[in-house]
Amino acid sequence: MAKLGILASIAMMIGALSFATVRSADAEGDSCQHKEQKTEMMKEACKKGQGAAKDAMKAFMKKAGIKSCNQCHSKLAPTYTLKDDAYEQFKKAGGK
């Protein structure tokens, strides 16, 4: 009976470690929501994941003086839906 308890404890620890490892990988390397990237900046950033894409866009917004993500996005997380004129705004703000 004691062996069964030890085996159950070991299985729980392995399961918890596996879950923690998978979860941290998801948080760091999550993929961008838009599979087709039309800008060079987002193509490069999305190679590193959605977090990198957000950071790149925030830096671009700061440089361009854009105050809100909602200027180009009609919806934010989780889909980040773009407005019809988002790419035009991006280009006018200096994006490529």
N, C-alpha and C positions, 0 to 999 in steps of 0.2 A: 504494500500500500504506500509506503514511503517513497518507493521508486517512482510510482505513478505521479505523486505530488511533485517530485523533483523534475520529472520529464515535463509536466505541465508548466512549471515555472520557467524552465529553459525555453520551451516553445513560446511562451508569452513574451519573454525578453527578446527572442529572435524576431518575433512578429513586430514588436514595438520598434526595434532598431530598423527593420526593413521599412516600416511605414515612415519613420522619421527621415530616412535617407531618400526615399522616393519623394516625400513632401518637400524637402529642401531643394531637390533638383528641379521640381516643378516651379517653385517660387523664383528660382534664379534664371532658369532657361525657358520660361514659358514663351510660346510663339506668338507672333503678331496676329491680330484678328483678321486683317486684310491680307489675303494670300498674294494678291498682285500689287506690288508696290510701284507707283508711277513716278516717284522722286528718288534721286540718287541718295539723299540723306536717309530716307526710310529704308531703302534697299540695304544699305550698309548697316544701319542700326538694327534692323530686324534679324540680321544674321546672328546677333547676340541675344535676341529675345525682346519681349514686349517691354520689359523694364528699361532696356537701353533705348528703345524707340521713344518711350515717354521722356526720358532724360534728354535725348537729342531734340525732341520737339519743344520741350520747356526752354532749352538753351536758345533755340531758334526764335521762339516767341519773345524771350527777354531781349535779344539782340534787335528784333524787328519792332519792338514796342507793342506787341499784341498782349492785351490784358487778360483775355479769357479764351479757354479752349472752345467755348460755345460759339465763338466767331466763325469757326470752320466746321465744327461738329454739331450735328443735330441731336445726337445721343452720345454719351460717354460710355463708361464701362457697362457691360462687357463687350459691346459691339463696336463702339467708336464710329458710328455712322457719320459719314461726311455729308455736308451740304452740297448742293449742286455746283456752287461756285467756289468750293474749297481749293481746288488746284489753281484757279485764277488768282485767288487771294494769296496763296502760297508764292506764286511767281511774282506778283506785285510787291510782296514783302521781301523779295530777294532770293527766294528758294529756286533750286534747280531740279 
